[in-house]
């Protein structure tokens, strides 16, 4: 689940990840306040706490990761993935949204 952190300083947003993330957690909990802030002309300052399970899976099982494809049309996501790929386990490649089929084929190859 993702829940807001109510004790965040003024002008900031905080979210804590606990346990499993439900399919609608992000759209139900995270997106509404961030979209409202942008609509109000505010800049976003966001803290996300948690992800212990994800970290454990990556650290304790580094050799299990073979390939990860990141598919997005958000430029900074693709650039950040490329920049930090050396830190991530396995082989990582980025693909634009219109390359989804190619990303699926690469992951399966």
DSSP file (Angstrom, degrees, kcal/mol; ACC not computed):
  #  RESIDUE AA STRUCTURE BP1 BP2  ACC     N-H-->O    O-->H-N    N-H-->O    O-->H-N    TCO  KAPPA ALPHA  PHI   PSI    X-CA   Y-CA   Z-CA
    1    1 A X              0   0    0      0, 0.0    17,-2.9     0, 0.0     2,-0.5   0.000 360.0 360.0 360.0 151.9    0.0    0.0    0.0
    2    2 A X  E     +A   17   0A   0     15,-0.2     2,-0.4    20,-0.0    15,-0.2  -0.976 360.0 178.1-115.3 130.9    1.0    3.6   -0.5
    3    3 A X  E     -A   16   0A   0     13,-2.3    13,-3.0    -2,-0.5     2,-0.1  -0.981  30.7-108.1-133.3 147.1    0.0    6.1    2.1
    4    4 A X  E     -A   15   0A   0     -2,-0.4     2,-0.8    11,-0.2    11,-0.3  -0.391  26.9-126.7 -68.5 148.7    0.6    9.9    2.5
    5    5 A X    >   -     0   0    0      9,-2.8     3,-1.0    42,-0.1     9,-0.3  -0.883  20.5-164.1 -95.4 112.1    2.9   11.0    5.2
    6    6 A X  T 3  S+     0   0    0     -2,-0.8    -1,-0.1     1,-0.2    -2,-0.0   0.626  78.8  64.4 -76.4 -13.7    0.9   13.6    7.1
    7    7 A X  T 3  S+     0   0    0     -3,-0.0    -1,-0.2     2,-0.0     2,-0.0   0.199  71.1 130.7 -97.2  16.6    3.8   15.1    9.0
    8    8 A X    <   -     0   0    0     -3,-1.0     3,-0.1     1,-0.1     4,-0.1  -0.372  65.1-100.1 -68.7 148.3    5.6   16.5    5.9
    9    9 A X    >   -     0   0    0      1,-0.1     3,-1.6     2,-0.1    -1,-0.1  -0.237  53.6 -75.2 -63.5 157.8    6.7   20.1    6.0
   10   10 A X  T 3  S+     0   0    0      1,-0.3    -1,-0.1     3,-0.0     3,-0.1  -0.233 119.6  22.5 -52.4 136.5    4.6   22.8    4.2
   11   11 A X  T 3  S+     0   0    0      1,-0.3     2,-0.3    -3,-0.1    34,-0.3   0.572 107.1  95.8  81.8   9.7    5.0   22.7    0.5
   12   12 A X    <   -     0   0    0     -3,-1.6     2,-0.4    32,-0.1    -1,-0.3  -0.870  58.6-145.2-128.6 163.5    6.1   19.1    0.3
   13   13 A X  E     - b   0  46A   0     32,-2.7    34,-2.4    -2,-0.3     2,-0.4  -0.980  14.1-172.4-127.1 140.8    4.6   15.7   -0.3
   14   14 A X  E     - b   0  47A   0     -2,-0.4    -9,-2.8    -9,-0.3     2,-0.4  -0.996   3.2-174.7-135.4 142.7    5.6   12.4    1.3
   15   15 A X  E     -Ab   4  48A   0     32,-2.4    34,-2.9    -2,-0.4     2,-0.5  -0.999  10.3-153.3-136.8 137.8    4.4    8.9    0.6
   16   16 A X  E     -Ab   3  49A   0    -13,-3.0   -13,-2.3    -2,-0.4     2,-0.5  -0.938   8.1-148.5-113.5 132.4    5.3    5.7    2.5
   17   17 A X  E     +A    2   0A   0     32,-3.4     2,-0.4    -2,-0.5    35,-0.3  -0.878  19.9 178.9 -99.2 126.1    5.3    2.3    0.8
   18   18 A X        -     0   0    0    -17,-2.9    -2,-0.0    -2,-0.5    32,-0.0  -0.991  51.0 -39.1-130.9 124.6    4.3   -0.5    3.1
   19   19 A X  S    S+     0   0    0     -2,-0.4     2,-0.2     2,-0.1    32,-0.1  -0.295 112.9   2.5  64.8-144.1    4.0   -4.1    2.0
   20   20 A X  S    S-     0   0    0      1,-0.1     2,-0.6    -3,-0.1    -2,-0.2  -0.491  70.2-128.8 -79.7 145.8    2.5   -4.8   -1.4
   21   21 A X        -     0   0    0     -2,-0.2     2,-0.1   -20,-0.1    -2,-0.1  -0.840  21.3-137.1 -95.3 125.0    1.4   -2.0   -3.7
   22   22 A X    >>  -     0   0    0     -2,-0.6     3,-1.4     1,-0.1     4,-0.5  -0.434  25.1-108.8 -76.6 156.0   -2.1   -2.4   -5.0
   23   23 A X  T 34 S+     0   0    0      1,-0.3     4,-0.3     2,-0.1     3,-0.2   0.799 117.4  39.4 -56.4 -33.0   -2.7   -1.6   -8.7
   24   24 A X  T 3> S+     0   0    0      1,-0.2     4,-2.6     2,-0.1     5,-0.3   0.408  86.2  98.2-101.0   3.5   -4.6    1.6   -8.0
   25   25 A X  H <>>S+     0   0    0     -3,-1.4     4,-2.9     1,-0.2     5,-0.9   0.923  86.3  45.8 -55.7 -47.3   -2.4    2.9   -5.1
   26   26 A X  I  X>S+     0   0    0     -4,-0.5     5,-2.5     1,-0.2     4,-0.9   0.942 118.5  40.2 -64.4 -48.1   -0.4    5.2   -7.3
   27   27 A X  I  45S+     0   0    0     -4,-0.3     5,-0.4     3,-0.2    -1,-0.2   0.789 122.8  41.8 -72.8 -26.4   -3.4    6.7   -9.2
   28   28 A X  I  <5S+     0   0    0     -4,-2.6    -2,-0.2     3,-0.1    -3,-0.2   0.848 130.3  19.1 -87.5 -37.5   -5.6    6.9   -6.1
   29   29 A X  I  X5S+     0   0    0     -4,-2.9     4,-0.5    -5,-0.3    -3,-0.2   0.854 129.2  32.9-104.4 -44.9   -3.1    8.1   -3.5
   30   30 A X  I  X<S+     0   0    0     -5,-0.9     4,-1.4    -4,-0.9     5,-0.2   0.940 112.4  51.5 -85.8 -50.3   -0.1    9.7   -5.2
   31   31 A X  H  ><S+     0   0    0     -5,-2.5     4,-3.1     1,-0.2     5,-0.3   0.882  99.1  60.6 -62.5 -44.1   -1.4   11.3   -8.4
   32   32 A X  H  > S+     0   0    0     -5,-0.4     4,-2.2     1,-0.2    -1,-0.2   0.924 109.3  39.9 -55.9 -50.3   -4.3   13.4   -7.1
   33   33 A X  H  X S+     0   0    0     -4,-0.5     4,-2.1     1,-0.2    -1,-0.2   0.880 117.9  49.4 -68.1 -32.6   -2.3   15.7   -4.8
   34   34 A X  H  X S+     0   0    0     -4,-1.4     4,-2.2     2,-0.2    -2,-0.2   0.916 111.6  48.0 -70.4 -41.5    0.6   16.0   -7.2
   35   35 A X  H  X S+     0   0    0     -4,-3.1     4,-2.5     2,-0.2    -2,-0.2   0.902 111.8  50.7 -63.5 -40.2   -1.7   16.9  -10.1
   36   36 A X  H  X S+     0   0    0     -4,-2.2     4,-1.9    -5,-0.3    -2,-0.2   0.910 108.9  51.5 -63.9 -41.9   -3.5   19.5   -8.0
   37   37 A X  H  <>S+     0   0    0     -4,-2.1     5,-2.8     2,-0.2    -2,-0.2   0.921 111.1  47.1 -61.7 -44.0   -0.2   21.1   -6.9
   38   38 A X  H ><5S+     0   0    0     -4,-2.2     3,-1.7     1,-0.2    -1,-0.2   0.918 110.4  52.5 -63.7 -42.9    0.8   21.4  -10.6
   39   39 A X  H 3<5S+     0   0    0     -4,-2.5    -1,-0.2     1,-0.3    -2,-0.2   0.826 107.7  53.0 -61.0 -31.5   -2.6   22.8  -11.5
   40   40 A X  T 3<5S-     0   0    0     -4,-1.9    -1,-0.3    -5,-0.2    -2,-0.2   0.407 121.9-109.2 -84.1   1.9   -2.1   25.4   -8.7
   41   41 A X  T < 5S+     0   0    0     -3,-1.7    -3,-0.2     1,-0.3     2,-0.2   0.624  70.1 144.6  82.2  13.2    1.3   26.3  -10.1
   42   42 A X      < -     0   0    0     -5,-2.8     2,-0.3    -6,-0.2    -1,-0.3  -0.488  49.6-123.1 -83.3 154.7    3.3   24.8   -7.4
   43   43 A X        -     0   0    0     -2,-0.2     2,-0.5   -32,-0.1    -1,-0.0  -0.701  32.9-114.0 -90.0 150.9    6.7   23.1   -7.8
   44   44 A X        +     0   0    0     -2,-0.3     2,-0.5   -32,-0.0   -32,-0.1  -0.761  32.4 175.5 -97.2 127.5    6.9   19.5   -6.6
   45   45 A X        +     0   0    0     -2,-0.5   -32,-2.7   -34,-0.3     2,-0.4  -0.967  20.8 178.5-125.1 111.1    9.0   18.4   -3.7
   46   46 A X  E     -b   13   0A   0     -2,-0.5     2,-0.4   -34,-0.2   -32,-0.2  -0.938  20.5-166.9-127.7 135.8    8.3   14.7   -3.0
   47   47 A X  E     -b   14   0A   0    -34,-2.4   -32,-2.4    -2,-0.4     2,-0.5  -0.969   5.8-169.4-116.2 133.7    9.7   12.1   -0.6
   48   48 A X  E     -b   15   0A   0     -2,-0.4     2,-0.4   -34,-0.2   -32,-0.2  -0.989   7.2-173.0-124.1 122.6    9.0    8.4   -1.0
   49   49 A X  E     +b   16   0A   0    -34,-2.9   -32,-3.4    -2,-0.5     2,-0.4  -0.901  46.1  34.7-116.1 143.1    9.9    6.1    1.8
   50   50 A X        +     0   0    0     -2,-0.4   -32,-0.1   -34,-0.2    -2,-0.1  -0.970  34.4 140.3 127.3-137.6    9.8    2.3    1.8
   51   51 A X     >  +     0   0    0     -2,-0.4     4,-2.2   -34,-0.2     5,-0.2   0.738  29.8 144.9  61.7  28.0   10.6   -0.1   -1.0
   52   52 A X  H  > S+     0   0    0    -35,-0.3     4,-2.7     1,-0.2     5,-0.2   0.902  70.0  51.7 -61.2 -40.8   12.3   -2.5    1.4
   53   53 A X  H  > S+     0   0    0      1,-0.2     4,-2.5     2,-0.2    -1,-0.2   0.924 109.9  48.9 -62.5 -44.1   11.1   -5.6   -0.5
   54   54 A X  H  > S+     0   0    0      1,-0.2     4,-2.0     2,-0.2    -1,-0.2   0.906 112.2  48.3 -63.3 -41.5   12.3   -4.2   -3.8
   55   55 A X  H  X S+     0   0    0     -4,-2.2     4,-2.9     2,-0.2     5,-0.3   0.925 111.3  50.3 -64.7 -44.1   15.7   -3.5   -2.3
   56   56 A X  H  X>S+     0   0    0     -4,-2.7     4,-2.4     1,-0.2     5,-0.5   0.915 109.6  50.8 -60.4 -43.5   16.0   -6.9   -0.8
   57   57 A X  H  X5S+     0   0    0     -4,-2.5     4,-0.8     1,-0.2    -1,-0.2   0.895 115.1  43.8 -62.2 -39.5   15.1   -8.6   -4.0
   58   58 A X  H  <5S+     0   0    0     -4,-2.0    -2,-0.2    -5,-0.2    -1,-0.2   0.881 121.0  37.6 -73.0 -39.0   17.8   -6.6   -5.8
   59   59 A X  H ><5S+     0   0    0     -4,-2.9     3,-0.9     2,-0.2    -2,-0.2   0.935 121.3  39.4 -82.3 -49.3   20.5   -6.9   -3.3
   60   60 A X  H 3<5S+     0   0    0     -4,-2.4    -3,-0.2    -5,-0.3     3,-0.2   0.726 126.8  35.8 -75.1 -20.8   20.1  -10.5   -2.0
   61   61 A X  T >X<S+     0   0    0     -4,-0.8     3,-1.6    -5,-0.5     4,-0.7  -0.190  70.3 139.7-126.5  41.5   19.3  -11.9   -5.4
   62   62 A X  G X4 S+     0   0    0     -3,-0.9     3,-1.0     1,-0.3    -1,-0.1   0.861  73.5  53.9 -54.7 -39.6   21.5   -9.8   -7.7
   63   63 A X  G 34 S+     0   0    0      1,-0.2    -1,-0.3    -3,-0.2    -2,-0.1   0.653  96.6  67.2 -74.4 -12.6   22.4  -12.8   -9.9
   64   64 A X  G <4 S+     0   0    0     -3,-1.6     2,-0.5    -7,-0.2    -1,-0.2   0.758  80.8  89.6 -75.9 -23.9   18.7  -13.6  -10.5
   65   65 A X    <<  +     0   0    0     -3,-1.0    25,-0.2    -4,-0.7     3,-0.1  -0.632  43.8 157.3 -79.2 119.8   18.2  -10.4  -12.5
   66   66 A X        +     0   0    0     -2,-0.5    25,-2.9     1,-0.3     2,-0.4   0.817  61.9   2.6-106.3 -54.4   19.0  -11.1  -16.2
   67   67 A X  E     -c   91   0B   0     23,-0.2     2,-0.4    40,-0.1    -1,-0.3  -0.999  52.2-175.5-141.4 140.0   17.2   -8.4  -18.2
   68   68 A X  E     -c   92   0B   0     23,-2.5    25,-2.0    -2,-0.4     2,-0.5  -0.990   8.6-162.3-133.8 125.3   15.1   -5.4  -17.5
   69   69 A X  E     -c   93   0B   0     -2,-0.4     2,-0.6    23,-0.2    25,-0.2  -0.930   4.3-158.9-106.8 128.0   13.4   -3.3  -20.1
   70   70 A X  E     -c   94   0B   0     23,-2.5    25,-2.6    -2,-0.5     2,-0.5  -0.937   9.8-168.9-107.2 119.2   12.2    0.2  -19.2
   71   71 A X  E     +c   95   0B   0     -2,-0.6     2,-0.3    23,-0.2    25,-0.2  -0.937  25.7 129.5-113.6 122.1    9.5    1.5  -21.5
   72   72 A X        -     0   0    0     23,-2.3    25,-0.2    -2,-0.5    26,-0.1  -0.983  52.2-145.4-163.6 155.0    8.5    5.1  -21.3
   73   73 A X  S    S+     0   0    0     -2,-0.3     2,-0.8    23,-0.2     3,-0.1   0.190  74.9 105.5-106.1  12.2    8.0    8.3  -23.4
   74   74 A X    >>  -     0   0    0      1,-0.2     4,-1.8     2,-0.0     3,-0.7  -0.840  63.2-153.0 -94.9 111.2    9.3   10.4  -20.5
   75   75 A X  H 3> S+     0   0    0     -2,-0.8     4,-2.6     1,-0.3     5,-0.2   0.855  90.2  52.0 -53.4 -44.6   12.7   11.5  -21.5
   76   76 A X  H 3> S+     0   0    0      1,-0.2     4,-2.8     2,-0.2    -1,-0.3   0.834 106.4  55.1 -68.0 -29.7   14.1   11.9  -18.0
   77   77 A X  H <> S+     0   0    0     -3,-0.7     4,-2.1     2,-0.2    -1,-0.2   0.935 111.4  44.2 -65.1 -45.0   13.0    8.4  -17.0
   78   78 A X  H  X S+     0   0    0     -4,-1.8     4,-2.2     2,-0.2    -2,-0.2   0.911 115.9  47.3 -66.1 -42.6   14.9    7.0  -20.0
   79   79 A X  H  X S+     0   0    0     -4,-2.6     4,-2.7     2,-0.2    -2,-0.2   0.919 112.3  48.9 -65.7 -43.8   18.0    9.1  -19.3
   80   80 A X  H  X S+     0   0    0     -4,-2.8     4,-2.3     2,-0.2    -1,-0.2   0.892 110.2  52.3 -63.6 -38.9   18.1    8.4  -15.6
   81   81 A X  H  X S+     0   0    0     -4,-2.1     4,-0.7    -5,-0.2    -1,-0.2   0.936 112.1  45.3 -61.9 -45.6   17.8    4.7  -16.3
   82   82 A X  H >< S+     0   0    0     -4,-2.2     3,-0.6     1,-0.2     4,-0.3   0.906 112.6  51.9 -63.3 -41.6   20.7    4.9  -18.7
   83   83 A X  H 3< S+     0   0    0     -4,-2.7     3,-0.3     1,-0.2    -1,-0.2   0.890 120.2  32.2 -63.1 -41.2   22.7    6.9  -16.3
   84   84 A X  H >X S+     0   0    0     -4,-2.3     3,-1.7     1,-0.2     4,-0.6   0.302  85.5 105.9-102.4   9.3   22.2    4.5  -13.3
   85   85 A X  G X< S+     0   0    0     -4,-0.7     3,-1.1    -3,-0.6    -1,-0.2   0.830  72.5  64.2 -58.7 -32.7   22.1    1.3  -15.3
   86   86 A X  G 34 S+     0   0    0     -4,-0.3    -1,-0.3    -3,-0.3    -2,-0.1   0.749 101.2  51.9 -64.4 -22.2   25.6    0.3  -14.1
   87   87 A X  G <4 S+     0   0    0     -3,-1.7     2,-0.3     2,-0.1    -1,-0.3   0.639  96.5  83.7 -86.7 -15.3   24.3    0.2  -10.5
   88   88 A X  S << S-     0   0    0     -3,-1.1     4,-0.1    -4,-0.6     2,-0.1  -0.623  84.6-109.9 -94.5 147.0   21.4   -2.1  -11.3
   89   89 A X  S    S+     0   0    0     -2,-0.3   -23,-0.1     2,-0.1    -1,-0.1  -0.406  79.3   8.8 -71.9 150.7   21.7   -5.9  -11.5
   90   90 A X  S    S-     0   0    0    -25,-0.2     2,-0.4   -28,-0.1   -23,-0.2  -0.139 105.6 -44.8  77.9-175.2   21.4   -7.5  -14.9
   91   91 A X  E     -c   67   0B   0    -25,-2.9   -23,-2.5     2,-0.0     2,-0.4  -0.783  57.3-165.4 -95.1 135.0   21.2   -6.0  -18.3
   92   92 A X  E     +c   68   0B   0     -2,-0.4     2,-0.3   -25,-0.2   -23,-0.2  -0.972  10.1 175.3-127.1 135.1   19.0   -2.9  -18.7
   93   93 A X  E     -c   69   0B   0    -25,-2.0   -23,-2.5    -2,-0.4     2,-0.3  -0.972  20.4-135.6-134.6 152.6   17.8   -1.3  -21.9
   94   94 A X  E     -c   70   0B   0     -2,-0.3     2,-0.3   -25,-0.2   -23,-0.2  -0.826  19.7-176.5-109.3 149.0   15.4    1.6  -22.5
   95   95 A X  E     -c   71   0B   0    -25,-2.6   -23,-2.3    -2,-0.3     2,-0.1  -0.993  25.2-119.8-141.8 144.4   12.6    1.8  -25.1
   96   96 A X    >   -     0   0    0     -2,-0.3     3,-2.4   -25,-0.2   -23,-0.2  -0.418  40.1-102.3 -75.5 161.4   10.1    4.4  -26.2
   97   97 A X  G >  S+     0   0    0      1,-0.3     3,-1.3   -25,-0.2   -24,-0.1   0.852 123.2  57.4 -54.4 -37.6    6.4    3.6  -25.9
   98   98 A X  G 3  S+     0   0    0      1,-0.3    -1,-0.3     2,-0.1     3,-0.2   0.487 100.0  61.1 -76.1   0.7    6.2    2.9  -29.6
   99   99 A X  G <>  +     0   0    0     -3,-2.4     4,-2.5     1,-0.1    -1,-0.3   0.081  65.9 119.0-108.4  20.5    8.9    0.2  -29.2
  100  100 A X  H <> S+     0   0    0     -3,-1.3     4,-2.5     1,-0.2     5,-0.2   0.897  74.3  50.8 -55.0 -45.4    6.9   -1.9  -26.7
  101  101 A X  H  > S+     0   0    0      1,-0.2     4,-2.3     2,-0.2    -1,-0.2   0.910 111.1  48.9 -60.8 -42.1    6.9   -5.0  -29.0
  102  102 A X  H  > S+     0   0    0      2,-0.2     4,-2.5     1,-0.2    -1,-0.2   0.876 109.7  52.2 -64.3 -37.9   10.7   -4.6  -29.4
  103  103 A X  H  X S+     0   0    0     -4,-2.5     4,-2.5     2,-0.2    -2,-0.2   0.910 109.5  49.3 -64.9 -42.2   11.1   -4.4  -25.7
  104  104 A X  H  X S+     0   0    0     -4,-2.5     4,-1.9    -5,-0.2    -2,-0.2   0.921 112.2  48.2 -61.8 -43.4    9.1   -7.5  -25.2
  105  105 A X  H  X S+     0   0    0     -4,-2.3     4,-1.4     1,-0.2    -2,-0.2   0.903 111.5  49.8 -64.9 -41.0   11.2   -9.4  -27.8
  106  106 A X  H  < S+     0   0    0     -4,-2.5     3,-0.3     1,-0.2    -2,-0.2   0.924 110.5  49.2 -65.3 -43.6   14.4   -8.2  -26.2
  107  107 A X  H  < S+     0   0    0     -4,-2.5    -1,-0.2     1,-0.2    -2,-0.2   0.885 114.9  45.6 -61.9 -37.7   13.4   -9.3  -22.7
  108  108 A X  H  <        0   0    0     -4,-1.9    -1,-0.2     1,-0.2    -2,-0.2   0.711 360.0 360.0 -79.5 -20.5   12.3  -12.7  -24.0
  109  109 A X     <        0   0    0     -4,-1.4    -1,-0.2    -3,-0.3    -2,-0.1   0.500 360.0 360.0 -67.9 360.0   15.5  -13.2  -26.1
